[in-house]
Amino acid sequence: MIGIINYDAGNLTSVKRALDYLAIPGIVSSDPEELGSCERIIFPGVGNAASAMVALKKRGLDKALKGAFGRGVPILGICLGAQIILSRSEEGDTECVGIIEGECRKLIVSNRALKIPHMGWNEITIVRPHYILKDIVPKSQFYFVHSFFPQPRDGAMVYATCEYGGIFPCAIGRKNIFATQFHLEKSGSIGLAMLKNFSTWDGGPC
């Protein structure tokens, strides 16, 4: 069973529908104990880092997430869930969950033709192999909606990048956690393929 963390940060329904389409059992929950019994966890989200951290801490979900990571439970972060697993965010100068050392930075572009937030389809460049990225062809396109991006302190934790007025990390990971800035659940068949890969990943080395 895959547990989808509910902390009122959006896109939960679309993630659950994607799992249903793939016939992968999943539940949406804000109960740390219930999530603690799940074999895998998806940490999605759309919104503001500061507000998200308030909601997580209020429900004890930040501790539940770190606990699951410590036990080796495979975890998948999506969008906001890829940002607030870091140490801090420039959005509101917010202290975050801290599973991966680094910070979430504001996306800045010098080309006035490029708008913020970065919204729409864009191709990614895979820079390091990972089980969740297996069978993903080079230059595949995924759906993005964001104004900030995750920047791990250790470059070896970056698995894919994207270019939008500059190159930024869009897939990061450490041990049994993997996270994407792009929305797998809104990226068609290729996003579904990555969700399928996650459903069979044991959280071990790639």
Secondary structure, DSSP 8 states (H G I E B T S, - for coil): -EEEE-SS-S-HHHHHHHHHHTT--EEEE--HHHHHT-SEEEE---S-HHHHHHHHHHHTHHHHHHHHHHTT--EEEETHHHHTTEEEETTTTEE---SEEEEEEE---S-TTS-SSEEEEEEEEE-S--GGGTT--TT-EEEEEESEEEEESSGGGEEEEEESSSEEEEEEEETTEEEESSBGGGSHHHHHHHHHHHHH--SS--
